[in-house]
Amino acid sequence: MEITLDKHSANQALVKINLKPADYQPKVDAKLKDYAKKANIKGFRPGKAPIGMVKNLYGTSVLVEEINSILGESLNNFLKEQTFKILGDPIPVESAEEKIDWKKQTEFDFEYKIGFVENISLPLDSTIEATNYQIKVDDKLVDETLENLKSQYGESTNPEVSEAGDNLYGDLAKADGTWSKTLTFPIDQLTKKLATKFIGVEKDAVIEFPSKDVKKAQWEEAFGLTEEEKEHVEGDLTFTVKNINRTKAAEMNQDFFDKIFGPDQVASEEEFVQKVRETLQANYDKESKVFTEEELKKALVEKADIQLPDEFLKEWLIKANEGKVTEEDVAKEYPAYARQLTWSLISNHLATENGVKAEHEDVIEKTKQMVREQFAASGLGAQMEDSMDMFVDNYLKGEEGQNYMNMLTSVQNDKVLAMVKEKLTMKDKEISIDEFKELLEK
């Protein structure tokens, strides 16, 4: 047997395998003899059929089976010996001009495409610039949150005439009657110029306005239209008012405090405002951590400068998901897949180089935390603690064990990032909510 590697680019190659009779014939002959001992062929007692007849009946299928077995084992062993990291699976090269004649051929040639990356080098030194972002909750955000809470828990009414701050329920339609949708929208989310048309109107009023008076983002933010629905809102439009919804802000009293944080958690307006501030800060601390780590991953990816075999991976993804995805699907989703794959390679490299390992106990604890957060959001956190082990066990066994592997990967990523933060000199940077939103939009 002869196996050769033909690198035709920095990250793609052909593996060529040549098989001669000495490589496969002994195994084929042994298998046929075994068949002959067991074969039940009409006209012969079991195991007494001539070997020539057995060969005629089963020779080709046994040959194909043994060669495929030899190919699979040989290719796998050969790739394990290489210093580079194989990505995806080898892709057999199919040649219409060289179809195999299993009856007559004695020597066989096979080719496989492979994609790989060479050894990754990523020293964690001062050349990697990293920032530890800290989102600061300011008075503006606290005030906005308080107003939203008072509105959310306020008393709802349906007045006869609309005012600024009301929500209008009704039918948005094209003036020519070719499209309409029933929806609710807040007057205050419109431009000041357009909002005046919806203030001081009564039920059943029909407001006419041109679509150009609505800013592009407001179709989704105010009216809640999908991308497909946005295509209909061009030209002259009408809105027929079916109902006017108004909310009277809740008063800052003990009943309001208890609704937000539970009975007897705060006893004064001052304590309530402080509790809101602390809750907001805790939430944004989590977002700060996530954003910091995503930016850190980008810096590590840029520094490692891993060149993926893009064309190979796209071909492999199509073949591996044959019939489930199209070339267009792969082209659309590939950038996200490539980013995730690149980070996975870096994470595994850093974990190996620095002795970072995800332990079973880490997986259990991280899963418990996830379950606690899910139940806390539904208000059932305390009741679920006694059944925590059952929930964790059921989740980790889900998806045929894939949930466990996903959580194991997540734990490793957490540990790798924590290790990187310790080794690098992270520059602290405090930013406002508005600055944070601007960074997210870049």
N, C-alpha and C positions, 0 to 999 in steps of 0.2 A: 504494500500500500504506500502511496506517495501523497502527502498533503503539503501544499504550498500556500503561502500567503502573498497576495499581490495587492499592495497598498497603492491605490490610485489617487488618493487625496489625503489630507491631514487627519481625516476622521472616518473614512470609508475604505473598504477593501473587498477583495474577492478571495474566498477560500476555495481552492481547487483540490479535489480528491480523485485520485486514480486508483481503481480496483482491478487487480488481476486475479485469475482463477485461484491462485494460491491463497488469496485473502478470504475467499468466501466458499470455495468448493468443498473443503473438508466439513464445514458446518452444514452445507446443503446435503452432502452425502449422508452425514450422520442423522440428519432429520428425516431423510427419505427412508433410511433403514428402520428408523423408529416407527415411521408410518406403516412400512411393510409388515412389521410385527403386529400391528393393531388393525390394519385395514380390513374392512368387511366388504369384499368385492364379489359381485354376483358370479357364480360359477366356480368359486374357490372357497375353501375352508378359511375361516378367520386367521389371518396372519400367514397364509400360504400363497398369496398372489405373487407372481414373479416381480422382481425388483424393477425390471424394464417397464412392466405395465404400470406399476406404482409411479415410476418416474414420468411416464407419459401423462398420467392423470393429475399428478400433483407437483411435478417438477417446476413448472413456471411459477406457481403461487408460492412454493417454498423458496425459490430463488429470490423472488421479489421481497418476501418477508425477511429473509436473512440479510440481504443487501441493505434494506432499510434499517434493520437493527444495527448492522455494522456502521453504517453512515452516521446514525444518531449518536452512538457511543463514541466513535472516533472523533466526530466534529466537536462534541461536548468536551472530551478530554483535551483536544488540541486547543480549544479556546480557553480552558482553565489554565493552561500553561503560559498564556500570553500576559504581558505586563499591563496592557491597557484594559479599560473597563468597557465590557460589551454592553450595548444599549439595545433594548428590544430583543428580537429573536432573529436568527439567520433567515434570509429569504432565498429559497431555491431559485436559481436562474433557469427559466424554462425556455428551451430553444425548439421552435417548430421544425427547424431544418435538421435537427439531430435527434429524432425520436428513437427511443431505445427499441431494438429488436431483441426481446428477451429469449427468443427461440434460438437465435444464431450468434448473438454477441457473446464474447468471452471476456472482453475488457471494457470497463465502464468508466466514464468521466462525468463528474458532477461538479457544479459550481454553486456557491452560496454567497450572497451579498451580506456583509456585516457592517454595522455602524458602531463606533466606539469613541471614547475620549482617552487621550493619553494621561499620564500621571498628573494629578492636580497639585499645584503648589500654591499655598496661601498662608504665608507667614503673618501672624497677628502682631503687627508692629505699628509704629507711628505714621506709616504711609497711608494707613486707613483712617480717614476722618469720619468720626461718628458723633452724633448729637443726641443727648438725652432730653427729649422735649417734655415740658411740664405745662399743662394747660391750666391757666389761672382763672378761676371763677370770679368774675367782677360783679359789682353792684347792678349793672345793667342786666346781666343774665338772671340774677336773683329776682329783680323786679319783674322781668318778663315772665319768669316761672310763677311768681306769686299771682300775677294777673291771669295767667292761663289756668292755674288751679282754682282761683275764685270763679272764673268763667265756667270751668268744667263742672264744678260742684254747685253752681248757682241755680236759680229758679228759672225754668223755661216758660215763656209765654208766646202767644201768637197775636200780636197787635194788628190793627187794621191798616196802619200806615207805616212804611219802613223808615228807619233812621240809620245813620252811620253805625257800623258795628253789628248790624243784623245779618242773618243768613237768609237768602232767598231760595225757595224751592219752586221749581217749575220746569218748563220745556224750553230748551235751547234749540233753535231751528234755523235752517237756511230760509231766507225770505221767499225763495221760489218753491218751498215746500218739499224739496227733494231729500231732506235729511233732518232728523230731530233726535234729541235725547233728553230724558228727564233726569234732572240733577239738582244738587244743592250747592250753593257757593257763597262764600263770605264777601260782603260788599267791600270790606276794608282791604281785601287783597287785590283789588283792581287799581288802576291808575286813578289819581284824583279826578282827572278830567272825565273818565268813563264812569266813575263811582257816582257822580252827581246825577246821572240819568236814572240810577236805581234807588235814590233817596227821595222819600216823599211820595212813593207809589203805593197803590192799594192792590188787593187781591184781584186777579183777572186782568190786571193791566198788561199791555203788550208794549215792551220797550224795543225800539229799533236802533241798531247801531252797526257800524261797519267793522269787519273783522280786524282791520288795521289798527283800531283803537286798543286792541288787546296785545300786550307784549307777548313774545313767543313763549317765555317760560310760564306765563300765567295760564295758558291752556291746560297745562298739567297741574300746576300748583293750586290754582283757584277753582278751575272747572273740572279737574280730574280726568281729562281726556287722554286716551291712549294715542300712540303714534299713528295708528290707522284712522282713528276718529279725527285727528288733527287735519287730515287731508280734506275733510268735508267742510271745514270752517273757513271758507274763503268768500269774499264778497260781502253782501248785506245779510245781516242776521237779525233774528228777533228772539226775545225772551218773554214768555208768558208766565206771569206770577201766579202760582197756585197757593202758596202759603208764605207767611213771613214768620221767621223764627227769631226770637230774641231771648237772651239770657241775662237775668239780673245777677250781678256778681254776688257771690256768697259773702257773708259778713265774717270778719276775723274774730270768731268766738270759739269757745271750748268745743262746741259740737263740730265745727269745721276742723279744728285741730285733730280731734279724735278720728274723723273720717279719713284724714290723710295718713296719720301715723299710728293710729290705734289708740285705744283708751288710755288716758293718763300718761302718755309719753311726753307731752309738753303741756305746760300750765299757763303760758303767757304768749303774747304776740312776739315778744323779743326772743323767747326760746324757740318759737315756731320758725321764725325767720332764720335763726342760727341753724336749726335742724335742716331746713331746706338747703341752706348754703353747704352744710357738711355732706348732705346726700348728693348734691350736684357735684361737689368736688370729688367725692369717692367714685362717682360714675365717670367723670372726666379723667381721673387718675388711671382708670382702666383703659380708656381710649388713648391716653398719653402713652401708656406702656405698649399697646398694640401698634400705634403709629411709629413710636421709636424703634420697635423691633422690625417693622416692615422697612423702614428707612435703612436700618442697619443691614438687613438682608440684601437690599439693593446695593449698598456699598461693598459688601462681601462678594456679591455676584460680579460687580464691575471689576473688582480687584483680581478675582480669580480668572476672569476672561476665558471662560470655557466655550469652546467652539463646538456646538452640537452638529451631528450629521443630519441636517434638517431634511434634505430630500429623502434620505433613507428612512428617517423616522416617519415622515408623512406616508411613504409607501407602506411601511410596516403597519401603521395605524389603520390604514384602509384594509389591508389583508387580514390583520388580527380581528377586525370587526366586520368581516365580509358580510355584505348584505344589510348591515345596520347603519353604516355611515357612507356618505358620498365624498368625492374629492372636495366639493364645496364646503361640506361640514367640517372636514379636517382642516382646510385652509382657514376657516373662520375661527376654529377653536385652538389651532396649533400654537399661537403666541402664548396663550395662558398655560397650555400644556408644557411648552418649552421652559417657561419661567419656573414652573413647579418642579420640573425634572432637574433643571440647573441647580435650584436650591437644594433639592434632595441629594444630589451628588456632593455639594459643598458640605451639607450637614453631616453626611456619612463620613466624608474625609476628615472633617474637624473632630468628629466623635472618635474615630480611630486614632488620629494623631495625638489626641489629648486624653485618651482613656475615659471618655464619657460613655456611660452605658445606662440605658433605661431599664430599671428593675421592675419586676412584677408588682412589688408593693407600690411603686410610683404610679403604675397604671391604675391600680385599685383606688388610690387616693385621688387621682385626677378625675376619675370617673365619678367618685362620690361627690366631688365638688361640682361637677357638671349637673348631676342629679339634684343636688341641693339648690342650685341656682334655678333650675327649671321649675322645681316645686315651690320655691320661694316666690317666683313670679305669679304663681296661681294662688298664693296664700296658704298652701298646704305643707310648707316646709317642716314645721314641728311634728305634724302627725306622721310624716313619712320616715322619720329617722329610725324608728323601730324596725322598719322593713327595708332599710337601706341595702343590706347585703343581698337581698333577693333582687332588688332593682338593678344593682350593679352587675350581678351574675347574669341576669337575663339580657341586659344590654350587651355585655361583652361577648356573649355567645351568639348574638344576633348576626344576621347576614353571613352565616356559616363561618363565624370566627373573624370575619373581616373587620368588624367593629373593634376587636381587640388589637389587631394589627394597626389599624388607624390610630388608636389611642397610644399604642407603643411608639409610633412615629411622632405623634404630637409631644409625648413626654421627652423623647430624644431632642426634638427641636427646642423645647423649653430649656433643657439642660445645656445644649450647645450655645444658645443665645446668652444664657446666664454666664457661662464660662467666658464667652467672647467679651461681654461687658466688663468682666473683671480684668481681663488682660489688656483691653484697650483703654485709652484715656478718653472717657466720654465727656464731651463739653455740654454742660447744662445750659438749657435755653428755655426761659419762661415765655409763653405766648398767650395771647388772648384768644377767646372763642372765635372771633372774626378772623384772626390770623391763622388759626387752625383750619377753618373752613377754606380759606384761600389756598393753604398748602394741599388740602385734599383735592382741590379742583385742578391742580397742576398736572 
